[in-house]
């Protein structure tokens, strides 16, 4: 995990480890993730500070799980997440 913009590598690693018990299918069915992938920012994320922090956590999770189509969808609708490292 290099070139993280909104979170530290430790934060990303901790998030990935905590999400280990949740399947990708479960994540993709969550209404918050559905909204993120549709291009909006769910209210619960915007209330927690910079929503890009949580978006970058999910991006790193999907990269770790090699869910590259989901990664592309996420950065297509939230281009601020895109870095040359994530391409």
Residue frames as qw, qx, qy, qz and C-alpha x, y, z in Angstrom:
[[0.000, 0.888, 0.459, 0.000, 0.00, 0.00, 0.00],
 [0.418, -0.172, 0.059, 0.890, 1.79, 3.01, -1.30],
 [0.006, -0.175, -0.287, -0.942, 0.64, 6.50, -2.18],
 [0.179, -0.643, -0.738, 0.103, -2.34, 6.51, 0.15],
 [0.100, 0.499, 0.125, 0.852, -3.90, 9.96, 0.12],
 [0.457, -0.577, -0.080, -0.673, -6.44, 10.03, 2.93],
 [0.865, -0.475, 0.060, -0.152, -5.44, 7.26, 5.35],
 [0.163, -0.679, 0.716, 0.019, -2.29, 5.70, 6.71],
 [0.534, 0.229, -0.796, -0.172, -1.09, 2.24, 5.73],
 [0.020, 0.017, -0.872, 0.490, -1.76, 1.14, 9.31],
 [0.506, 0.233, 0.318, -0.767, -5.37, 2.32, 9.08],
 [0.668, 0.324, -0.444, -0.502, -5.84, 0.45, 5.80],
 [0.376, 0.197, -0.900, 0.102, -4.28, -2.73, 7.19],
 [0.186, 0.070, 0.741, -0.641, -6.42, -2.58, 10.33],
 [0.612, 0.281, 0.060, -0.737, -9.56, -2.06, 8.25],
 [0.617, 0.300, -0.655, -0.317, -8.74, -4.97, 5.95],
 [0.209, 0.108, -0.920, 0.313, -8.10, -7.24, 8.93],
 [0.336, 0.157, 0.577, -0.728, -11.36, -6.21, 10.65],
 [0.659, 0.350, -0.098, -0.659, -13.33, -6.81, 7.44],
 [0.096, 0.318, -0.928, -0.170, -11.85, -10.29, 6.97],
 [0.254, 0.195, 0.906, -0.278, -14.99, -11.98, 8.32],
 [0.488, 0.608, 0.269, -0.565, -17.30, -10.09, 5.93],
 [0.629, 0.228, 0.624, 0.403, -17.63, -11.50, 2.42],
 [0.099, -0.101, 0.353, 0.925, -17.32, -9.33, -0.65],
 [0.177, -0.452, -0.737, -0.471, -20.91, -10.19, -1.54],
 [0.333, -0.699, -0.557, 0.299, -22.11, -8.95, 1.86],
 [0.262, -0.433, 0.013, 0.862, -20.17, -5.72, 1.44],
 [0.012, 0.052, 0.543, 0.838, -21.54, -5.12, -2.04],
 [0.252, -0.568, -0.735, -0.270, -25.12, -5.61, -0.76],
 [0.293, -0.525, -0.438, 0.669, -24.70, -3.01, 1.98],
 [0.212, 0.890, 0.400, 0.064, -26.72, 0.13, 1.21],
 [0.242, -0.865, 0.192, 0.396, -23.78, 2.42, 2.06],
 [0.435, -0.270, 0.665, 0.543, -21.55, 0.66, -0.47],
 [0.396, 0.580, 0.666, 0.251, -24.33, 0.62, -3.06],
 [0.055, 0.972, 0.178, -0.143, -24.58, 4.42, -2.67],
 [0.353, -0.682, 0.424, 0.480, -20.79, 4.84, -2.89],
 [0.455, 0.008, 0.746, 0.486, -20.61, 2.79, -6.08],
 [0.289, 0.751, 0.572, 0.159, -23.48, 4.84, -7.52],
 [0.377, 0.469, 0.053, 0.797, -21.47, 8.02, -7.01],
 [0.352, -0.801, -0.096, -0.474, -23.10, 9.49, -3.93],
 [0.236, 0.297, -0.693, 0.613, -21.75, 9.99, -0.44],
 [0.520, -0.527, -0.667, -0.083, -23.96, 8.35, 2.19],
 [0.295, -0.835, 0.027, -0.464, -24.94, 10.62, 5.06],
 [0.839, -0.536, 0.027, 0.091, -23.37, 8.34, 7.68],
 [0.775, 0.102, 0.045, 0.622, -19.96, 8.72, 5.96],
 [0.207, 0.665, 0.054, 0.715, -20.21, 12.47, 5.57],
 [0.536, -0.787, -0.041, -0.302, -21.07, 12.80, 9.27],
 [0.888, -0.360, 0.015, 0.287, -17.87, 10.97, 10.27],
 [0.323, -0.669, 0.336, 0.578, -15.52, 13.58, 8.81],
 [0.265, 0.546, -0.545, -0.579, -13.87, 13.31, 5.41],
 [0.903, 0.159, 0.268, -0.295, -15.76, 10.55, 3.55],
 [0.620, 0.634, -0.460, -0.038, -12.73, 10.02, 1.31],
 [0.187, -0.513, 0.793, -0.269, -10.99, 8.34, 4.25],
 [0.697, 0.038, 0.646, -0.309, -13.58, 5.58, 4.42],
 [0.773, 0.587, -0.036, -0.238, -13.78, 5.36, 0.64],
 [0.330, 0.679, -0.654, 0.042, -10.04, 4.82, 0.48],
 [0.446, -0.291, 0.796, -0.286, -10.33, 2.08, 3.13],
 [0.809, 0.308, 0.422, -0.270, -12.86, 0.27, 0.96],
 [0.598, 0.723, -0.319, -0.134, -10.74, 0.83, -2.14],
 [0.026, 0.587, -0.798, 0.132, -7.76, -0.78, -0.40],
 [0.638, -0.048, 0.697, -0.324, -9.97, -3.64, 0.78],
 [0.814, 0.503, 0.178, -0.230, -11.16, -4.31, -2.77],
 [0.394, 0.732, -0.555, -0.021, -7.59, -4.08, -4.08],
 [0.282, -0.429, 0.827, -0.230, -6.50, -6.57, -1.42],
 [0.689, 0.167, 0.652, -0.269, -9.31, -8.92, -2.48],
 [0.206, -0.124, 0.714, 0.658, -8.42, -8.43, -6.15],
 [0.293, 0.686, 0.655, -0.123, -11.90, -7.08, -6.91],
 [0.302, -0.177, 0.269, 0.897, -10.57, -4.79, -9.63],
 [0.025, -0.519, -0.617, -0.591, -13.91, -4.20, -11.35],
 [0.370, -0.809, -0.444, 0.105, -15.28, -2.84, -8.08],
 [0.466, -0.463, 0.032, 0.753, -12.14, -0.71, -7.68],
 [0.205, 0.170, 0.474, 0.839, -12.64, 0.73, -11.15],
 [0.189, -0.702, -0.597, -0.338, -16.28, 1.46, -10.45],
 [0.459, -0.742, -0.309, 0.380, -15.39, 3.22, -7.19],
 [0.375, -0.391, 0.172, 0.823, -12.67, 5.43, -8.70],
 [0.152, 0.390, 0.598, 0.684, -14.80, 6.16, -11.78],
 [0.249, -0.789, -0.472, -0.304, -17.47, 7.76, -9.61],
 [0.469, -0.869, 0.018, 0.154, -15.06, 9.17, -7.00],
 [0.729, 0.566, -0.139, 0.359, -12.01, 10.23, -9.07],
 [0.170, -0.852, 0.379, -0.318, -10.30, 11.91, -6.09],
 [0.856, -0.364, 0.365, -0.032, -9.39, 8.38, -4.97],
 [0.874, 0.441, 0.035, 0.200, -7.40, 7.78, -8.12],
 [0.274, -0.800, 0.454, 0.282, -3.62, 7.85, -7.89],
 [0.532, 0.567, -0.586, -0.229, -1.13, 6.55, -10.40],
 [0.101, -0.306, 0.919, -0.227, -0.36, 3.76, -7.91],
 [0.560, 0.196, 0.658, -0.464, -3.99, 2.60, -7.91],
 [0.584, 0.499, -0.285, -0.573, -4.26, 2.43, -11.73]]
